[in-house]
C-alpha cells in the first residue's frame, strides 16, 4: 500500500466528525503531507461517496425511500465502498498520500451490524471483498450524547437521521463495542467541548501514529 496513511473519523450523526475531518486535513497539509486524493488535493473523502457511483448510492441511501431493509442498506454501502477502494483509496495510498475519511467501514459495523441487528461479524464479512486489506491505520470515534448531537443538526434531516435518537443511541453502543474489539485501530475521542478542544484531542490520539511514521 506504499507509505500512505488512512485515517477515518466516525461517530453518531451530528457529533462533529465532518468538521474535525476538514480541520485535520488542514493540519496535515500544514505539516507538508500530500493530503487527499491526487485529483482533489486538500479534500476529505466522504463515505458513501467519493466516486460518481458512490455519490449515486449515497443519494439513494440518504434521500431515497424511508423503508429499506437492513441488508439492502448494508449491501449498498458495501458496493459504494468497493468502488471507493478501487478508484480512490488504493491508488492514493500506493502514491503515499494521507487520506482522511468522513466515515468508512466502521459506520456499517455500528449502524447495520449493531444497531440494525445484522451482527458485526456478518457485516464485516460482507465488506471483506469490498475493502480487502484497505483498513484505516487509525479510526477516531467522536463520542457525544446522541440527543445532543442530533440537536446540532441543521437543515432537512436525511433518511437515517429521521429515525431519531433511539437508533443513534444503539449506533453509539456499536462504536463502543468496536473500540473494545479493535483497540489497536479504533480509539474513542471525547466530543464534548469547543471545536478547538476536540481538535486538540484528535491530534493527541493521532500523535503516536504520526510519530511512528516519522511525520
C-alpha positions in Angstrom: 0.0 0.0 0.0 3.0 2.3 -0.3 3.7 4.8 2.5 0.2 6.3 2.6 -1.8 7.0 5.7 -5.5 6.2 6.1 -7.5 7.9 8.9 -11.2 7.6 9.4 -13.4 9.9 11.6 -16.5 8.3 12.9 -19.4 8.9 15.3 -23.2 9.3 15.6 -24.9 11.8 13.3 -24.2 15.4 14.4 -21.1 14.5 16.5 -18.9 17.0 14.6 -16.9 14.4 12.6 -17.2 16.3 9.3 -15.9 19.5 10.9 -13.0 17.7 12.6 -12.1 15.8 9.4 -11.8 19.0 7.5 -9.7 20.6 10.2 -7.5 17.5 10.3 -6.9 17.8 6.6 -5.7 21.4 7.1 -3.3 20.5 9.8 -1.8 17.5 7.9 -1.4 19.7 4.9 0.4 22.3 7.0 2.8 19.5 8.0 3.8 19.1 4.4 1.9 15.9 3.7 0.2 15.2 0.4 -3.3 15.1 1.7 -6.5 13.9 -0.1 -6.9 12.2 -3.5 -4.4 13.2 -6.2 -7.3 14.7 -8.3 -8.7 16.6 -5.3 -5.8 17.5 -3.0 -6.6 19.0 0.3 -10.0 17.4 0.5 -11.8 15.0 2.8 -13.1 11.7 1.3 -16.7 11.2 2.3 -18.3 7.9 2.6 -20.6 6.7 1.0 -19.4 8.8 -1.9 -16.0 9.9 -3.3 -16.8 8.4 -6.8 -19.6 9.0 -9.2 -21.1 5.6 -8.4 -20.6 6.2 -4.7 -22.4 9.5 -4.8 -25.3 8.0 -6.6 -25.6 5.3 -4.0 -25.3 8.0 -1.3 -28.3 9.8 -2.7 -30.3 6.6 -2.7 -29.3 5.7 0.9 -29.8 9.1 2.4 -32.5 10.7 0.2 -34.3 7.6 -1.1 -37.3 5.6 0.3 -37.7 5.7 4.0 -38.1 1.9 4.2 -35.0 -0.1 3.1 -34.3 -3.5 4.6 -31.2 -3.6 6.8 -29.4 -5.9 4.3 -30.3 -3.6 1.4 -28.6 -0.8 3.3 -25.6 -2.9 4.2 -25.1 -4.2 0.7 -25.5 -0.7 -0.9 -22.9 0.7 1.5 -20.5 -2.2 0.7 -21.0 -1.6 -3.1 -20.2 2.1 -2.8 -17.2 1.2 -0.6 -15.8 -1.3 -3.1 -15.8 1.5 -5.8 -14.1 3.9 -3.4 -11.4 1.4 -2.5 -10.7 0.6 -6.1 -10.8 4.1 -7.6 -9.6 6.3 -4.7 -8.1 4.6 -1.7 -5.7 2.1 -3.2 -4.2 4.5 -5.7 -3.9 7.2 -3.1 -2.2 5.0 -0.5 0.1 3.5 -3.1 1.2 7.0 -4.1 2.0 7.8 -0.4 -0.9 10.2 0.2 -2.6 10.8 3.5 -6.3 10.2 3.2 -8.9 11.4 5.8 -12.3 9.6 5.6 -15.5 11.0 6.8 -16.9 7.6 7.7 -15.8 4.2 6.4 -16.2 0.5 7.3 -16.9 1.1 11.0 -20.0 3.0 10.2 -21.5 -0.1 8.6 -20.5 -2.2 11.5 -22.0 0.2 14.0 -25.2 1.1 12.1 -26.1 -2.0 10.2 -24.1 -4.6 12.2 -25.0 -3.4 15.7 -28.0 -1.0 15.5 -29.9 -2.8 12.8 -29.1 -6.2 14.4 -27.4 -7.8 11.4 -24.3 -8.7 13.5 -20.9 -7.0 13.4 -19.2 -10.2 12.2 -21.8 -10.7 9.4 -21.5 -7.1 8.1 -17.7 -7.3 8.4 -17.7 -10.5 6.2 -19.9 -8.8 3.6 -17.5 -5.9 3.4 -14.3 -8.1 3.2 -14.4 -8.4 -0.6 -15.1 -4.6 -0.9 -12.2 -3.5 1.4 -9.7 -6.2 1.1 -6.6 -5.1 3.1 -7.6 -1.4 3.0 -8.3 -0.7 6.6 -7.7 2.6 8.4 -4.4 3.0 10.2 -6.5 4.7 12.8 -10.2 5.2 13.4 -11.2 8.1 15.7 -14.7 7.9 17.1 -16.0 11.2 18.4 -18.1 10.4 21.5 -21.1 12.7 22.1 -24.5 12.1 23.6 -26.8 11.2 20.6 -29.6 13.6 21.7 -27.1 16.5 21.9 -25.6 15.5 18.5 -29.0 15.4 16.8 -29.9 18.7 18.2 -26.9 20.3 16.5 -28.1 19.3 13.0 -29.3 22.0 10.6 -31.4 21.7 7.5 -33.6 18.8 6.5 -32.7 15.5 8.1 -31.7 12.6 5.9 -33.5 9.3 5.9 -31.4 7.8 8.7 -31.5 11.0 10.8 -35.3 10.9 10.7 -35.3 7.7 12.6 -34.4 9.7 15.7 -32.4 9.3 18.9 -33.1 5.6 19.7 -31.3 4.5 16.5 -28.3 6.8 17.3 -28.1 5.5 20.9 -27.7 2.0 19.5 -25.1 3.2 17.0 -23.2 4.8 19.8 -23.2 1.5 21.6 -21.9 -0.1 18.4 -18.9 2.2 18.2 -18.0 1.4 21.8 -18.1 -2.3 21.0 -15.8 -1.7 18.0 -13.3 0.1 20.2 -13.4 -2.9 22.6 -12.9 -5.4 19.7 -10.3 -3.5 17.8 -8.3 -1.4 20.4 -5.2 -1.1 18.2 -7.2 0.6 15.5 -10.3 2.2 16.9 -10.0 5.0 19.5 -12.7 6.8 21.3 -12.3 10.6 21.5 -14.4 12.8 23.8 -16.5 15.0 21.5 -17.8 17.5 24.2 -16.3 21.0 24.1 -15.3 23.6 21.6 -14.2 22.8 18.1 -10.6 23.6 19.1 -10.8 21.4 22.3 -12.0 18.4 20.3 -9.3 19.1 17.6 -6.6 19.0 20.3 -7.9 15.6 21.4 -7.9 14.4 17.8 -4.3 15.5 17.5 -3.3 13.8 20.7 -4.9 10.5 19.6 -3.2 10.7 16.2 0.2 11.7 17.5 1.6 8.1 18.1 0.7 7.1 14.5 2.4 10.2 13.0 5.4 9.7 15.2 5.7 6.1 14.1 5.5 7.3 10.5 8.1 10.0 11.3 5.8 12.8 10.2 
